[in-house]
């Protein structure tokens, strides 16, 4: 899937950046949602240069977008990684297998 450059959730425009690698709290990660900056980051690779494939990047995008949506809704589920992961994996699957 092609990852967009920007999305709007509610009244908030969220920029999507795709850095080469990403470190959060001293750990490499595939993505993050920066609430204060209104920004989603989806990395191309880990800090060791191992590339993430398109499926991993797609799933990461939907995961971070789920955080952003729940944050906009002021839902406590925004901080529930188990819920966000389970929901975003199913959302990614539904979008990637949709037949029109």
N, C-alpha and C positions, 0 to 999 in steps of 0.2 A: 504494500500500500504506500502511496505517496503521502508523506507527512506534511501537513499544511504549515504555513509560516505564521499564521495568526488565526485565532478563533475568538468568538464572542460568546460569553456565558453571562446571561442576565444582561446587565449594563456594562460589564467589564470586558475589555479587549485584552486578550492574553497572547503575548508573543511566544512563538515556539522557536527555540534555538536548537541547533544540532552540533554541539562541540565535538571535537575529536574524542576526548575522554572527559570523564567527570569524577570529581572527588567531593564527597559530602561527609562531614564529620570524620575526616581522615580515612575514609574508605572509598574504594572505587565503586561506582554504581552505574546502572544503565540509564537512570533518569531521576528527575526531581521536579517538584512543583514549588516554586518560590512565591509564596502567598503575597508577601509585601511588594515584590517586584512585578507581580502579575506576569510570571514567566514560567514556561515549561521547558525543560532541557531534556533532550534525548541523545545520548552519546552514540557515536559510531563505533567506539572500541573501548576496552578497558585500559587502565594505565600501562599495561604491559604490551599494548599494541594488538591484542587479540580482537579481531573485528566481531561485532554482533551481527547476526544475519537479519534479513528483512523481517522475519517472523518475530524475532526477539525485539526489534525496534518498534514494530507495529504494536505488539503487546505492551511494551513500555509506554508508548504514546497513550494508549487507551487507559492504562493504569494511572498515569499522571493526570490525564483529562478527568478521570473519575474523581480524583482528589479535588481538582479545581471545581467541578460541579457540586460536589458535596460541601465544599467550603462556601461556595456561593449560596447554597441552601441553608447554611449555618447548621449543618448536621454534625452530630458527634461522630458519625460514621466516618467522617473525613480522616480521623486519626486511627481507625480500625484497619490495620494493614491486612488482616485475614479477610475481612469483608471486601475491601477495595481490590485485593488480588483476585478473589473468587469472582467478583462481579465483572471486573475488567477482562479477565480471561474469557468469560462467556460472551461479553460484548464483542471482543475481538473476533471470536469464532463466528458469531452471528453475522458480523459485517463481512468477514472474509469468505463466508460460504453462501451469502445471499445470492439468489437467482432472480433475475428480472425478466 
